Amino acid sequence: EQAMEKLSIRPGRKVCEAMRGLVEEAQHEIEEHDEKSPILDLVIVAGMQRIEHYEIAAYGTNVALAEALGEKQVAKLLSETLEEEKQTDLKLTEVTQKAIMPEALAGEEEEGGDERRGGGRSGGRRKAA
């Protein structure tokens, strides 16, 4: 908002179709994994990271454009938001690697062990994200 004020631009109400698509895709994937589990957690985080990556790309482009136009204050404001988005992405990656992924893999090993003993489901691994 501050960047838009500096450029004397009013925020519009236009819906971003790309973002809508990312959100809808994430919702569909979540619906396919209706039971609470580390796999569902992975699906949720994967959807969140796709959205973060889209935002990082958008802010990065806007920073470059503001710099090219000589709008240093706007570029600084947008760079701050870009850095926040990058930090969010890093935190999501860290949580996934340290907590969610080990749980998901442990769950898959348990299911795989059941299959080798003749129990459990057949068909291999589920698609995580």
Secondary structure as GFF3:
##gff-version 3
##sequence-region A 1 129
A	DSSP	alpha_helix	2	6	.	.	.	ID=ss1
A	DSSP	alpha_helix	17	32	.	.	.	ID=ss2
A	DSSP	alpha_helix	38	68	.	.	.	ID=ss3
A	DSSP	alpha_helix	72	95	.	.	.	ID=ss4
A	DSSP	pi_helix	96	100	.	.	.	ID=ss5
A	DSSP	alpha_helix	101	116	.	.	.	ID=ss6
###
